[in-house]
């Protein structure tokens, strides 16, 4: 069976050390080890999600074309994170030198104990949806059957509703 390439959107993030340098190194290693980088979003600053921190994250979405299947892609990403200096903690949400998430593909649904694609929290996270929408706003979330642009608008509306209720 021939290797079939697929387009994935990855999200890089960093809130420790040289944040810009960490994202640049991640991009370089993704390009060398995973596949062709087709597009990149702007680098955006955001609040930590799921935990408190004194530092802000820098995030960037990357559209990459690769022949790697989801589990192999995940293993390569974990190696890249480790090489850049990430140390995994027992607590899931903590400050980190680098984080690389697989956000989505155009239509693929993948679910194992180690990996869920589309990312299971994607539809709740403006820091992921905003750069994603710079790249593929009209891709449809295959489970929610809404475009990523629609999901981003829902998160923004929800955030605004919470802010006005206080």
C-alpha positions in Angstrom: 0.0 0.0 0.0 1.5 3.4 -1.0 2.1 6.1 1.6 -0.8 8.5 1.5 -0.1 12.0 2.6 -2.5 13.9 4.8 -2.6 17.5 5.9 -2.5 18.2 9.6 -2.8 21.4 11.6 -0.4 21.4 14.5 -0.3 24.0 17.3 3.0 24.9 18.9 3.1 26.8 22.2 5.6 28.0 24.7 5.6 30.1 27.9 9.1 29.4 29.3 12.5 30.4 28.2 13.0 32.0 24.8 9.5 31.5 23.6 10.1 32.8 20.1 13.2 30.7 19.7 11.3 27.6 21.0 8.6 28.0 18.4 11.2 28.6 15.7 13.1 25.4 16.7 9.9 23.4 16.8 9.0 24.7 13.3 12.5 23.7 12.0 12.3 20.2 13.5 8.7 19.7 12.2 9.9 20.6 8.7 12.8 18.2 8.9 11.2 15.2 10.5 7.4 15.4 9.9 6.8 16.8 6.5 6.3 19.8 4.3 5.2 23.0 6.1 2.5 24.4 3.8 1.4 27.4 5.9 1.9 29.1 9.2 -0.3 31.4 11.2 0.9 34.5 12.9 2.5 34.0 16.3 -0.1 34.9 18.9 0.1 35.6 22.7 -2.5 34.1 25.0 -3.3 33.4 28.6 -2.6 29.9 30.0 -5.6 27.5 29.6 -6.5 25.2 32.5 -4.0 26.6 35.0 -2.7 29.8 36.5 0.7 31.2 35.5 2.6 34.4 35.6 3.7 33.9 32.0 1.9 34.2 28.7 2.0 31.6 25.9 3.1 32.2 22.4 1.2 30.0 20.0 1.4 29.3 16.3 -0.6 27.0 14.0 1.2 25.1 11.3 -0.3 23.3 8.3 1.9 20.4 7.5 1.6 17.6 4.8 3.0 14.3 5.9 2.9 10.6 5.1 3.0 9.8 8.9 -0.1 8.2 10.3 -1.5 9.8 13.6 0.2 7.5 16.1 3.6 7.8 14.3 3.1 11.6 14.0 2.5 11.7 17.8 5.6 9.8 18.5 7.7 12.1 16.3 6.2 15.2 18.1 7.0 13.8 21.5 10.6 13.3 20.4 10.8 16.9 19.1 9.3 18.2 22.4 11.9 16.2 24.4 14.8 17.4 22.2 13.7 21.0 22.7 13.7 20.5 26.5 10.2 19.6 27.5 9.9 17.6 30.7 6.5 16.0 31.1 5.0 16.4 34.5 2.2 14.3 36.1 0.0 17.4 36.0 -1.3 17.9 32.5 -1.5 21.7 32.4 1.6 23.4 33.5 4.1 26.0 32.0 6.3 24.4 29.4 9.2 25.2 27.1 7.3 23.7 24.2 4.0 22.0 23.5 3.0 20.6 20.1 -0.6 19.5 19.7 -2.2 17.8 16.7 -5.3 19.9 16.3 -7.0 18.4 13.2 -6.9 17.1 9.7 -9.5 17.9 7.0 -11.8 15.0 7.9 -9.9 12.4 9.8 -11.3 11.1 13.1 -8.8 9.2 15.2 -9.2 8.1 18.8 -7.0 6.1 21.0 -6.0 6.3 24.7 -2.9 8.4 23.7 -4.4 10.6 20.9 -7.7 12.1 19.8 -8.0 13.9 16.5 -9.6 16.4 16.2 -8.1 17.5 19.6 -10.7 16.9 22.3 -10.6 20.5 23.6 -10.2 22.3 20.3 -13.7 23.6 20.2 -13.3 25.3 23.6 -10.0 27.0 23.0 -9.8 30.4 21.3 -6.0 30.3 21.6 -6.0 27.3 19.2 -9.0 28.2 17.0 -7.7 31.7 16.3 -4.5 30.7 14.6 -6.2 27.6 13.1 -8.7 29.9 11.4 -5.9 31.9 9.8 -5.0 28.7 7.9 -8.2 26.6 7.4 -11.3 28.5 8.6 -13.7 26.6 6.4 -12.5 23.1 7.3 -15.4 21.3 9.1 -15.0 19.7 12.5 -16.0 16.1 11.5 -17.8 15.4 14.8 -19.4 18.8 15.5 -20.2 19.4 11.8 -19.4 23.1 12.1 -16.6 25.0 10.4 -13.7 26.1 12.6 -14.7 29.7 12.0 -18.1 28.9 13.4 -16.6 27.3 16.5 -14.3 30.3 17.1 -17.3 32.6 16.9 -19.1 30.5 19.5 -16.1 30.6 21.8 -15.9 34.3 21.5 -19.6 34.8 22.1 -19.4 32.5 25.1 -16.5 34.4 26.5 -18.2 37.7 26.0 -21.4 36.4 27.6 -19.4 35.3 30.7 -17.7 38.6 30.9 -20.9 40.6 30.9 -22.6 38.4 33.5 -20.1 39.2 36.2 
